[in-house]
Amino acid sequence: MDDAAGEEEASMFETSHVLGALLTSSPLLARAWDRCAAATAAAPGLVHGEDGGTVYVGFSGVQAALSAAGAAVAGGGADAFAPVALAGDATRRLFAPLVAAEPDAAAAGGEQQVAVQALALQCFLKLCGSPDFQMLLDQIRGKAVVFTGHSLGGAIAALAALHYLCISSSTATWGPSPPVLCVTFGSPLLGNEALSKAILRERWGGNFCHVVSQHDVVPRLLFCPLDAVPAHVIVGMQLQQWPAVRPHHAGGTAVTDIDALRHLVQVHAGAVAMEQKLADAAAAPPSGGPYRPFGTYVMCSPDGAVCVDNPTAAVQMLYATFASSSSSGSPESSPEAAHSCYGDLVVKMPQHLLLKRRLPVDGDDNAPSPAVAASNYDAGVSLALEASGIHAMVRAAHATEASTARQWLRTSRRAGRRPSLNSAALATKLGRITPCRAQIEWYKALFDGEMGYYDAFKQRRSPKKFGKANMYRIKLGQFWDGVLAMLDAGQLPHDFHRRAKWVNAARFYQLLVEPLDIADYHRHNLHRTRGRYMTHGRERRYELFDRWWQEKGCVGGVSAASAMASRRRRSKNAGLTQDPCFWARVEEARELAESCRVERDAAALAMMVEELQEFESYSGELVVSKEVSTDVLAPLSSYTLWLEEWSQLKLRDEVRAILLQF
């Protein structure tokens, strides 16, 4: 049995409609909508208050709509909703983790930069510069927070949540961060695909919940090319000034603005959905506008709600749920009603769940065929389609969209389960790769008393043992590179990099193996051709492992202070040197000492001596606190040789004079 079939067999139930029912029956959406309504009515466009131990911060998009009412309409939307890269000094500082994590566009062959829509960013930057907003950030720090907004206010709320997550991650103390959630209602798309990938990379997708009604055009409008986006639609709906329908008669058939708008959105949303559908099979040129969804989407209809947390499936569901609007004559299908119906939805959906949620029975016109409902899982998919409002399309001309939506719900479910299964499989692989780590530990123990395994590896002592150690080093590097590739692709749980087992395993691997990578780098003289190891030769995995260790800070909830106290209480040397780049610093210190011997310029010599003295102080503290392994203090180790060289250098008159000045 293949993996996909095995996963489907193991998935007895489809849970997207269950999650939707759980969400809509909780007070979260109602409380968030109350803050949205209050923010829209408030002059500053920002309100906050505490409810049930959680701080709700509501944002209004009215000011954004007013600022765009003139220029955006005149420009057709291309200026107001054009993507703006977060690469400027001001935005880079506000969203540092998102921007710092993205690769250099030029170095990566023109890879897309993280960008957001100009109008939302402009309004957020104006808001962020106000003292009231900064005071609010200080007040809510450390508390559970829900950022929320309707329409353009939702896009601003999403930027505020991203900024809050960024500053929380960069200034976080040891331990878990407080919960942060962003709930938007009918919000237009905010960022491009690079933003979606950056949010996945930071494991923040679960912090965003976008509520979308079945026929609302605003969340789907920016799938269209920017030069075709009628900006007055979003602006007018935000200001509740959507113009009345103006019928024009051509050949006896009424053609309205609503018809044209629905057709525009449906065509381009369908094109983007098809692009996403074929993305895995072949690289396709991007369709429509530059914006793509991120986070969890809650597809709402009078029959319930469905939660979709896979961005690719979200695109397909946004299209499929909208496809029936052209054939629906209900009042909810008008753009004005669909965009302003969220207040009624959050109140009525729990009631609809009680009245309309039922399993299909024989003779029911809406019941799925026996082939469709052949299992509990398929019955759950049918219930999810019903909750999202797609079930009505099965009898209409949109059976293809309904079938495609059914398939994407299956895909979303399998994608949701796969990270946990991959994590379990990786745990097994970690156990299988552990003997490679043990072999390097044995190699280290062989040379601890003579010169240390770093210098033995660098000098290729005992060629057979060196060859085996090098092979195990490469195997371990390939394993961890594979882990990071899966993590980048979203194939592992969102909190994988915070799990103590994997943080500790990565840290142990780093402390044990990175010295061998440093030795290999210097053995091939790459420090002379490429540059110093720490800036030009260090593998990406080690930088990420440093970040994991700093973010985790502790194991099992131990505080940073306790960890530091534990370090001070060492009674013998650590098994592995606690600075993974220690040997790179030693190599630089030895080269600096060699340069000092031939340097004749007094100013340059003084700078070199100062750097050497700083390293002496740093390494001395590590030795005294026993943060180094015994191999560092071996008689023929590079560090011991550097100490001798530095002692001889300090006997020189010019160096002694410089040290006296210090």
Number of C-alpha atoms within 10 A of each C-alpha: 6 6 8 12 10 10 17 17 12 11 16 13 17 23 20 25 25 19 16 23 21 14 17 25 19 12 12 15 23 18 16 24 22 15 26 33 17 18 25 23 14 14 12 14 20 23 19 20 11 13 10 8 10 15 18 28 25 31 33 31 28 26 18 23 26 15 16 22 18 12 15 21 19 14 15 17 25 20 19 23 25 19 22 18 19 21 16 11 9 11 15 15 16 21 20 19 21 21 23 13 11 18 14 14 11 9 8 10 9 10 13 17 20 21 23 25 23 19 24 24 23 16 20 21 16 9 18 16 10 10 10 13 14 12 10 12 15 10 11 18 13 14 14 16 22 25 27 35 32 32 28 32 33 30 32 31 29 28 24 25 22 23 21 19 23 19 16 16 16 12 10 16 15 16 16 13 16 14 13 22 21 27 29 32 29 26 28 28 25 29 24 23 19 20 25 21 20 22 20 20 19 18 19 19 21 16 19 24 23 26 25 27 30 27 28 26 29 25 24 25 27 29 30 23 17 22 15 16 23 21 26 22 21 26 27 18 21 26 18 13 13 15 12 9 12 11 13 12 10 8 6 7 9 11 14 13 14 17 15 11 16 20 15 20 24 25 16 21 28 23 19 23 23 16 21 20 17 12 14 9 8 9 10 12 8 12 18 20 21 21 28 21 25 29 22 20 27 30 25 25 22 21 24 31 34 30 26 28 22 22 22 21 25 26 26 25 30 27 26 29 26 24 26 24 23 15 12 14 10 9 10 20 22 20 20 22 15 19 27 20 15 21 15 11 22 23 15 16 22 20 17 16 19 12 10 14 15 9 10 16 10 10 7 8 10 15 18 20 12 11 8 14 16 11 14 13 20 20 20 21 27 26 28 28 29 24 28 27 26 28 23 17 23 16 11 12 13 18 15 13 22 25 16 16 24 21 15 22 28 20 16 21 23 16 17 18 17 18 19 16 15 16 18 13 11 16 14 11 12 16 9 10 15 13 12 18 19 12 16 23 17 13 19 20 14 15 19 20 17 15 20 25 29 25 23 24 26 19 14 18 14 10 12 10 17 19 14 15 23 19 14 20 21 14 15 19 19 12 15 16 15 13 17 18 13 16 20 16 11 19 20 24 20 18 10 17 23 18 14 18 12 16 24 18 13 21 18 15 20 24 19 21 23 22 23 23 24 25 22 18 20 18 15 11 12 16 19 11 8 12 12 18 21 14 9 11 16 16 15 10 16 19 12 14 20 16 14 21 18 15 21 23 22 19 17 10 12 12 16 17 12 11 14 10 11 10 14 13 11 13 9 12 17 16 15 19 22 18 16 21 18 19 21 22 18 20 20 16 22 20 12 17 21 15 13 21 12 9 14 11 9 12 10 12 20 20 13 19 22 16 15 19 16 12 16 16 12 11 19 12 13 17 18 12 17 21 21 22 19 19 27 24 19 19 15 16 21 21 25 17 16 19 15 11 14 21 11 11 18 15 11 11 10 15 20 14 13 17 14 8 8 10
